[in-house]
Amino acid sequence: MEQEWLTAAADYEDGSKKIYSVRQHAPEGADPEEFSTVVVIEWIFDDELPDAHLLKEMQAFEELLEPLDDGVEHFMVHIITGDGQREWCYYTRSYPSFIKQMNQLLAGRQHYPLDIEYQEHTDWEYWQEILEYVSEGAKAD
């Protein structure tokens, strides 16, 4: 990740743990009115955190999606891992364009256990909430 990101680990009272990586700033020129759709990709797994093998698979998947973080049509804002799932969150100008490009990037690859949701989100509130939470106790990458 070339942009400036914050990373933090959170240990909760119930014994669960999450690891957060969040982008601190939008790409230059990005505007909430133009990047108005939030896309959340979730990979569900059995354990609290992924084991070494699964983590390697997730990192390979993430590398396949790097072209989606172009700052022109779409950009990633956070990755959250823990509680049996890994979540990648993007803002995009167009969900149909995003999913078409994602499908092209994943064509011919293994089937990934993903849930994908999207909604209009012109205030970037979800990203800002995560950024605020991580900023309270994060270190810069």
C-alpha positions as CSV (number, residue, x, y, z in Angstrom):
1,M,0.0,0.0,0.0
2,E,1.7,3.2,-1.2
3,Q,-0.6,5.6,0.6
4,E,-0.2,6.6,4.2
5,W,-2.1,4.0,6.3
6,L,-2.7,3.6,10.0
7,T,-2.7,0.1,11.6
8,A,-4.0,-0.9,15.0
9,A,-4.9,-4.0,16.9
10,A,-7.8,-4.1,19.2
11,D,-8.4,-6.6,22.0
12,Y,-12.0,-6.7,23.3
13,E,-13.4,-7.7,26.6
14,D,-14.9,-10.8,25.2
15,G,-11.4,-12.0,24.2
16,S,-11.8,-11.3,20.5
17,K,-9.2,-9.4,18.5
18,K,-9.3,-7.3,15.4
19,I,-6.6,-5.8,13.3
20,Y,-7.4,-2.6,11.4
21,S,-5.6,-0.9,8.5
22,V,-7.1,2.3,7.4
23,R,-6.2,4.9,4.8
24,Q,-5.7,8.3,6.4
25,H,-6.5,10.5,3.3
26,A,-8.5,10.2,0.1
27,P,-6.6,10.3,-3.1
28,E,-5.9,13.7,-4.4
29,G,-9.0,15.2,-6.1
30,A,-11.4,12.5,-4.8
31,D,-14.7,13.9,-3.8
32,P,-17.5,12.1,-1.8
33,E,-20.1,13.2,-4.3
34,E,-18.2,11.5,-7.1
35,F,-17.0,8.4,-5.1
36,S,-20.4,7.9,-3.6
37,T,-20.8,4.2,-3.5
38,V,-19.2,2.1,-0.7
39,V,-18.4,-1.5,-1.5
40,V,-17.6,-4.0,1.3
41,I,-16.1,-7.3,0.5
42,E,-16.1,-9.9,3.3
43,W,-14.2,-13.2,3.4
44,I,-15.7,-15.3,6.2
45,F,-13.6,-18.0,7.9
46,D,-13.9,-20.3,10.9
47,D,-11.3,-19.1,13.4
48,E,-11.0,-15.7,15.2
49,L,-8.0,-14.8,13.0
50,P,-6.8,-16.5,9.8
51,D,-4.0,-19.1,10.2
52,A,-0.7,-18.6,8.2
53,H,-2.0,-20.5,5.1
54,L,-5.3,-18.6,4.9
55,L,-3.6,-15.3,5.5
56,K,-1.3,-16.1,2.5
57,E,-4.4,-16.8,0.4
58,M,-6.0,-13.5,1.5
59,Q,-2.9,-11.6,0.7
60,A,-2.7,-13.1,-2.8
61,F,-6.4,-12.2,-3.3
62,E,-5.7,-8.7,-2.1
63,E,-2.8,-8.4,-4.6
64,L,-5.1,-9.4,-7.4
65,L,-7.4,-6.5,-6.5
66,E,-4.6,-3.9,-6.3
67,P,-5.7,-2.4,-9.7
68,L,-9.1,-1.5,-8.0
69,D,-7.2,0.9,-5.8
70,D,-6.4,3.3,-8.6
71,G,-7.8,6.6,-7.1
72,V,-9.4,7.4,-10.4
73,E,-12.5,5.1,-10.5
74,H,-12.2,3.4,-7.1
75,F,-10.0,3.4,-3.9
76,M,-9.6,1.2,-0.9
77,V,-10.1,2.8,2.5
78,H,-9.7,0.0,5.0
79,I,-9.0,-3.7,5.8
80,I,-10.3,-5.2,9.0
81,T,-9.4,-8.7,10.1
82,G,-10.8,-10.6,13.0
83,D,-13.9,-12.1,14.5
84,G,-13.9,-14.8,11.7
85,Q,-13.8,-12.4,8.8
86,R,-11.7,-10.1,6.7
87,E,-13.3,-7.0,5.3
88,W,-12.0,-4.8,2.4
89,C,-13.8,-1.5,2.0
90,Y,-13.7,0.6,-1.2
91,Y,-15.3,3.8,-2.5
92,T,-16.2,3.9,-6.1
93,R,-17.7,6.1,-8.7
94,S,-19.7,3.2,-10.1
95,Y,-20.6,-0.2,-8.6
96,P,-21.2,-1.8,-12.0
97,S,-17.8,-0.7,-13.1
98,F,-16.2,-1.9,-9.9
99,I,-17.7,-5.3,-10.0
100,K,-17.0,-5.8,-13.7
101,Q,-13.3,-4.9,-13.1
102,M,-13.2,-7.1,-10.1
103,N,-14.6,-10.1,-12.0
104,Q,-12.1,-9.5,-14.8
105,L,-9.2,-9.5,-12.2
106,L,-10.5,-12.7,-10.7
107,A,-11.3,-14.5,-13.9
108,G,-9.8,-18.0,-14.1
109,R,-8.9,-17.9,-10.4
110,Q,-10.2,-20.1,-7.6
111,H,-13.6,-19.4,-6.1
112,Y,-13.2,-17.2,-3.1
113,P,-15.8,-17.3,-0.2
114,L,-16.9,-13.7,-0.5
115,D,-19.9,-11.7,0.5
116,I,-20.1,-8.3,-1.4
117,E,-22.4,-5.5,-0.4
118,Y,-22.7,-2.0,-1.6
119,Q,-24.7,1.2,-1.0
120,E,-24.8,4.9,-1.7
121,H,-22.7,6.7,0.9
122,T,-21.9,10.2,-0.2
123,D,-20.6,11.4,3.2
124,W,-17.9,8.7,3.6
125,E,-19.2,8.2,7.2
126,Y,-18.3,4.5,7.5
127,W,-14.6,5.2,6.5
128,Q,-14.4,8.2,8.9
129,E,-15.8,6.2,11.8
130,I,-13.1,3.5,11.3
131,L,-10.4,6.1,10.8
132,E,-11.4,7.9,14.0
133,Y,-11.4,4.6,15.9
134,V,-8.0,3.6,14.6
135,S,-6.5,7.0,15.0
136,E,-7.0,6.9,18.8
137,G,-4.4,4.2,19.2
138,A,-2.7,3.4,15.9
139,K,0.8,3.7,14.6
140,A,1.7,4.8,11.1
141,D,2.8,2.2,8.6
